[in-house]
Amino acid sequence: MTFKFRFAIVSDLHIALPHTIWNHPSRFHLVEVSVAAFETALEHLTQLDLDFLLLPGDLTQHGEPENHAWLQERLSKLPFPAYVVPGNHDVPVLMANEQSISFSDFPFYYRKFGYSNPEQSYYTQQLLPGVRLIGLNSNSFDEEGKQIGRLDNKQLLWLQEVLAAADDELVLVMIHHNVVEHLPNQSSHPMANHYMLDNAPELLQILRRYGVKLVFTGHLHIQDVACSHGVYDITTGSLVSYPHPYRLLEFRRDNCGRDWLQILSYRVESTPDFPNLQHISRKWMGDRSFSFLVKFLTLPPFNLPIAEAETLAPDFRDFWSTVAGGDAMLDYPGFAPEIRRYFQRYGAISACGIPTLIDNNSSLLLSFT
């Protein structure tokens, strides 16, 4: 049996209406473009005969009720269904405060976008005949009210029940936190581990058991495709961070029973207030990279003295924007071999040293008979 469908992903919108924007000198997010960039992406996507749109979290700047209200109203006007899950910015507090909605409020804003049962923070929906979406909530709070990326036991049990009942359906999973590592030692690195789901190994074990191949994530603000034992984690960069990307994907099952996923990536090149958005945004990120890079260089495996890190940091100002763009080729021949080799590992190079350019545009063979 052959069939195909087409969908899009727009992630980490960080929607911020003008009166809600806050400023911070080290903020990487160019939230000033959030509404205009989203409208630009939608203008393109509404011309493409999509079956649905996925938005894997960080829909708003910081969980502001007016930003959530604006977004759910905008999504309701689309000519195709849209589905969301919460990111850490959408539910930053357990109980509502003067700035943000409460954790339990989120599903009520998005009852038309996956949460047909708003009493539950996760859901499943049949997208098309034989195609099922599972939207997971990766936001938890510890006893002190601190936010962590984790699936609780109740949600994991529910997930297994849904997968067991899915029969021969193709299952797509959407979750905000990363499930497969997209950066070297992401699970253990002190600057990257909080972008990983805390109990990712447990979730991966369940997904493999039930033959789930595709997981769509956000949070990290980079374009990257990673795979662990047959499970692909396709993370999409932020619409308010360089390179302001979004994706178009087409799933196809051919006459031989092979499943393919074609990925095409696009960038918002300009908005009315930022006609040269790509250049401005890359510079914005580089200008704010100094403290990030100093911290990075003073942590393991480098453990450089802060004075040395401060001397080196300006030479790496475009490091993160290059990684964020996906399919990065990184080399710093003027530096010590151990530093050079370590930064190369953040590029699109396989374990055997071969360039593997699949982060933006690729065709993945998911299964074959």
VMD Tcl script that draws the C-alpha trace (Angstrom):
set ca {
  {0.00 0.00 0.00}
  {1.39 3.40 -0.97}
  {0.49 6.68 0.67}
  {2.01 10.03 1.44}
  {1.29 13.20 3.35}
  {2.91 16.57 3.82}
  {3.35 18.63 6.97}
  {5.40 21.49 8.37}
  {7.24 22.26 11.60}
  {7.67 25.70 13.10}
  {9.38 25.63 16.49}
  {10.23 27.93 19.37}
  {8.18 30.87 18.10}
  {8.60 32.82 21.35}
  {5.63 34.95 20.34}
  {5.95 38.34 22.03}
  {3.48 41.11 21.36}
  {5.32 44.46 21.48}
  {4.13 45.49 24.94}
  {5.29 42.17 26.45}
  {8.90 42.29 25.21}
  {11.59 42.40 27.89}
  {15.20 43.17 27.26}
  {18.43 41.61 28.52}
  {21.91 42.30 27.14}
  {22.74 38.60 26.66}
  {19.38 37.53 25.18}
  {20.01 35.42 22.06}
  {16.33 35.49 21.08}
  {15.44 38.26 18.66}
  {11.84 38.23 19.88}
  {11.22 41.56 18.19}
  {10.64 39.57 14.98}
  {8.45 36.84 16.49}
  {5.06 37.90 15.11}
  {6.34 39.08 11.72}
  {8.54 35.99 11.24}
  {5.63 33.68 12.05}
  {3.38 35.53 9.60}
  {6.06 35.25 6.91}
  {6.41 31.50 7.47}
  {2.62 31.05 7.43}
  {2.30 33.03 4.20}
  {4.57 30.46 2.56}
  {3.10 27.38 4.23}
  {-0.51 28.20 3.41}
  {0.40 27.89 -0.28}
  {1.70 24.32 0.03}
  {-1.37 22.11 0.49}
  {-0.29 20.86 3.92}
  {-2.06 18.15 5.86}
  {-1.07 19.63 9.24}
  {1.40 21.81 11.15}
  {3.44 20.83 14.23}
  {4.69 23.35 16.80}
  {6.96 21.62 19.35}
  {6.92 24.16 22.17}
  {8.16 27.54 23.34}
  {5.20 29.08 21.62}
  {5.45 32.25 23.70}
  {8.18 34.43 25.15}
  {7.48 33.62 28.77}
  {3.99 32.17 29.14}
  {2.19 35.54 29.00}
  {-1.61 35.06 28.74}
  {-1.94 37.68 26.00}
  {0.71 35.96 23.88}
  {-0.98 32.57 24.28}
  {-4.34 34.16 23.44}
  {-2.94 35.79 20.30}
  {-1.38 32.56 19.10}
  {-4.39 30.32 19.61}
  {-6.54 32.85 17.73}
  {-4.02 32.98 14.86}
  {-3.81 29.20 14.63}
  {-7.60 28.95 14.46}
  {-7.52 30.86 11.14}
  {-5.19 28.42 9.36}
  {-6.51 26.31 6.46}
  {-4.97 23.15 7.98}
  {-4.92 21.61 11.49}
  {-2.17 22.65 13.89}
  {-0.91 20.78 16.94}
  {1.16 22.09 19.83}
  {2.98 20.94 22.95}
  {4.26 23.16 25.77}
  {7.85 24.31 26.04}
  {9.59 25.50 29.17}
  {8.84 29.12 28.22}
  {5.12 28.39 27.88}
  {4.64 27.11 31.42}
  {7.57 28.57 33.41}
  {5.67 28.40 36.72}
  {3.43 25.83 38.33}
  {0.97 28.44 39.60}
  {0.05 31.56 37.63}
  {1.76 34.82 38.54}
  {1.60 38.41 37.31}
  {3.47 37.46 34.12}
  {2.70 33.85 33.20}
  {-0.14 31.38 33.00}
  {-0.14 28.33 35.25}
  {0.99 24.90 34.13}
  {-2.59 23.59 34.20}
  {-3.89 26.53 32.12}
  {-1.93 25.61 28.99}
  {-4.21 22.88 27.56}
  {-7.27 25.13 27.89}
  {-5.72 27.66 25.51}
  {-5.08 24.94 22.93}
  {-8.19 22.76 23.01}
  {-8.46 23.03 19.21}
  {-4.80 22.15 18.71}
  {-4.45 18.70 20.24}
  {-5.85 19.08 23.74}
  {-9.40 17.82 23.25}
  {-9.16 16.79 26.93}
  {-7.72 19.91 28.56}
  {-7.61 18.25 31.96}
  {-4.56 16.33 30.72}
  {-1.20 17.85 29.76}
  {-0.51 15.32 26.95}
  {-2.65 13.85 24.20}
  {-2.99 11.67 21.15}
  {-4.80 12.51 17.93}
  {-5.41 10.63 14.70}
  {-4.06 12.96 12.03}
  {-5.00 10.91 8.98}
  {-6.15 7.32 8.43}
  {-3.27 5.21 9.72}
  {-1.31 8.18 11.09}
  {-1.28 9.08 14.79}
  {0.31 11.95 16.68}
  {1.34 11.73 20.33}
  {1.95 15.08 21.98}
  {3.99 14.73 25.17}
  {4.51 17.22 27.98}
  {8.17 17.32 29.03}
  {7.76 20.04 31.67}
  {7.82 18.95 35.30}
  {8.44 20.72 38.59}
  {10.40 19.46 41.58}
  {9.41 19.89 45.21}
  {10.90 23.38 45.28}
  {8.98 24.45 42.18}
  {12.02 24.32 39.90}
  {11.24 23.39 36.32}
  {12.86 20.26 34.89}
  {12.50 18.38 31.60}
  {11.06 15.01 32.52}
  {8.16 12.66 31.79}
  {6.44 11.48 34.95}
  {5.53 7.83 35.47}
  {1.83 8.42 34.84}
  {2.57 9.87 31.41}
  {4.95 7.03 30.54}
  {2.32 4.43 31.45}
  {-0.27 6.28 29.38}
  {2.18 6.40 26.46}
  {2.68 2.65 26.53}
  {-1.08 2.08 26.54}
  {-1.52 4.35 23.53}
  {1.31 2.69 21.61}
  {0.05 -0.79 22.40}
  {-3.34 0.17 20.95}
  {-1.90 1.87 17.88}
  {-1.81 -1.40 15.92}
  {-0.33 -0.77 12.48}
  {-0.56 3.01 12.63}
  {2.39 5.24 11.82}
  {3.13 7.09 15.06}
  {4.70 10.57 15.22}
  {5.86 11.84 18.61}
  {6.20 15.53 19.43}
  {7.94 16.75 22.58}
  {9.83 19.92 23.46}
  {13.02 18.56 25.09}
  {15.54 16.57 23.06}
  {15.35 12.80 23.24}
  {18.54 11.97 21.30}
  {21.79 13.90 21.75}
  {22.35 16.61 19.14}
  {25.63 17.89 20.61}
  {28.74 16.05 21.88}
  {28.03 14.65 25.35}
  {24.83 16.69 25.52}
  {23.39 14.59 28.35}
  {26.31 15.31 30.67}
  {27.59 18.72 29.60}
  {26.58 21.31 32.23}
  {25.57 23.88 29.59}
  {23.62 21.45 27.39}
  {22.11 18.78 29.61}
  {19.02 20.80 30.53}
  {18.00 20.75 26.86}
  {17.79 16.95 27.09}
  {14.85 15.09 28.53}
  {16.01 13.95 31.96}
  {14.74 10.42 31.42}
  {15.36 10.22 27.69}
  {16.80 6.65 27.86}
  {13.55 5.39 29.36}
  {11.47 7.08 26.66}
  {13.75 5.80 23.89}
  {13.43 2.27 25.18}
  {9.64 2.51 24.97}
  {9.71 4.01 21.49}
  {12.03 1.31 20.19}
  {9.87 -1.42 21.72}
  {6.86 -0.20 19.77}
  {8.70 0.62 16.55}
  {8.35 4.41 16.68}
  {10.83 6.01 14.28}
  {10.09 9.74 14.35}
  {10.30 12.26 17.19}
  {10.04 16.00 16.62}
  {11.61 18.33 19.19}
  {12.66 21.95 19.71}
  {14.23 23.75 22.69}
  {17.88 23.70 21.53}
  {17.42 26.33 18.78}
  {19.49 24.47 16.19}
  {18.78 22.61 12.96}
  {19.80 19.03 13.55}
  {18.83 15.46 12.73}
  {20.09 12.80 15.15}
  {19.43 9.07 15.31}
  {19.72 6.49 18.08}
  {19.13 2.84 17.20}
  {16.53 3.64 14.57}
  {14.78 6.50 16.37}
  {15.22 9.85 14.63}
  {15.05 13.02 16.72}
  {14.47 15.89 14.28}
  {14.96 19.15 16.14}
  {14.05 22.43 14.49}
  {15.69 25.76 15.22}
  {13.89 28.75 16.66}
  {11.93 31.16 14.52}
  {13.39 34.05 16.59}
  {17.03 32.93 16.50}
  {19.45 32.70 13.60}
  {18.82 31.28 11.03}
  {15.03 31.68 11.67}
  {14.21 28.29 10.12}
  {11.12 26.20 9.53}
  {10.66 22.85 7.85}
  {8.51 21.19 5.21}
  {8.35 17.39 5.44}
  {6.81 14.73 3.26}
  {6.31 11.14 4.38}
  {6.02 8.57 1.64}
  {5.51 4.80 1.59}
  {6.52 3.42 -1.79}
  {5.38 0.37 -3.75}
  {8.07 -1.75 -2.10}
  {6.81 -0.96 1.40}
  {9.71 1.34 2.20}
  {9.08 4.41 4.34}
  {10.79 7.67 3.39}
  {10.83 11.08 5.02}
  {11.90 13.98 2.86}
  {13.00 17.10 4.76}
  {13.24 20.57 3.26}
  {14.22 23.60 5.33}
  {13.53 27.26 4.76}
  {14.58 30.50 6.43}
  {12.75 33.74 7.06}
  {15.00 36.08 5.12}
  {13.40 39.39 6.06}
  {10.56 41.09 7.90}
  {9.26 44.65 7.45}
  {11.37 45.97 10.34}
  {14.39 43.77 9.59}
  {14.87 43.72 5.79}
  {18.27 42.02 6.13}
  {17.27 39.66 8.91}
  {19.85 36.92 8.30}
  {22.81 39.30 8.54}
  {21.41 41.27 11.47}
  {20.47 38.15 13.39}
  {23.83 36.44 12.95}
  {25.56 39.61 14.15}
  {23.09 39.90 17.07}
  {24.02 36.40 18.19}
  {27.74 36.99 17.76}
  {27.61 40.26 19.69}
  {25.99 38.43 22.62}
  {28.17 35.33 22.51}
  {31.07 36.48 24.70}
  {29.82 35.41 28.15}
  {28.42 32.16 26.69}
  {31.77 31.28 25.11}
  {33.82 32.22 28.19}
  {31.68 29.90 30.29}
  {31.95 27.18 27.65}
  {35.74 27.37 27.56}
  {36.16 27.38 31.36}
  {34.11 24.19 31.76}
  {35.26 20.61 31.02}
  {36.87 19.39 28.87}
  {38.88 22.62 28.45}
  {38.90 24.00 32.00}
  {40.73 27.09 30.78}
  {41.56 29.91 33.19}
  {39.03 32.70 32.78}
  {41.65 35.14 31.47}
  {42.65 32.75 28.70}
  {39.00 32.02 27.88}
  {38.29 35.74 27.60}
  {41.20 36.09 25.18}
  {40.01 33.22 22.97}
  {36.25 33.89 23.03}
  {36.14 36.64 20.35}
  {37.64 34.25 17.80}
  {34.67 31.91 18.28}
  {31.94 34.57 18.08}
  {30.21 32.83 15.14}
  {30.54 29.33 16.60}
  {26.98 29.00 17.88}
  {25.29 30.63 14.89}
  {27.17 28.19 12.63}
  {25.98 25.25 14.73}
  {22.44 26.64 14.82}
  {22.31 26.76 11.04}
  {22.80 22.99 10.78}
  {25.22 21.04 8.56}
  {28.07 22.95 10.18}
  {31.65 22.63 9.01}
  {33.85 23.84 11.87}
  {37.60 24.16 11.91}
  {39.92 26.48 13.80}
  {43.41 25.62 12.48}
  {45.10 28.40 14.43}
  {44.30 26.89 17.82}
  {45.77 24.10 19.90}
  {45.00 20.64 18.47}
  {42.77 19.58 21.38}
  {40.62 22.73 21.06}
  {40.49 22.38 17.28}
  {39.41 18.72 17.46}
  {36.78 19.39 20.10}
  {35.09 22.18 18.13}
  {35.14 20.03 15.00}
  {32.94 17.53 16.83}
  {30.12 20.11 16.80}
  {30.07 19.97 13.01}
  {28.19 17.66 10.66}
  {30.85 14.96 10.69}
  {30.13 11.28 11.25}
  {32.08 9.16 13.73}
  {34.29 7.96 10.89}
  {35.11 11.53 9.82}
  {32.82 11.80 6.80}
  {30.66 14.94 6.25}
  {27.00 14.05 6.83}
  {24.79 16.87 5.61}
  {21.29 15.82 6.66}
  {20.26 18.58 9.08}
  {18.42 20.84 6.63}
  {17.62 18.99 3.43}
  {17.64 15.22 3.23}
  {15.68 12.10 2.44}
  {15.69 9.53 5.23}
  {14.97 5.86 4.63}
  {13.05 4.88 7.76}
  {12.25 1.24 7.03}
  {12.38 -1.32 4.28}
  {11.12 -4.83 3.58}
}
mol new
graphics top color blue
foreach p $ca { graphics top sphere $p radius 0.5 }
foreach p [lrange $ca 0 end-1] q [lrange $ca 1 end] { graphics top cylinder $p $q radius 0.2 }
display resetview
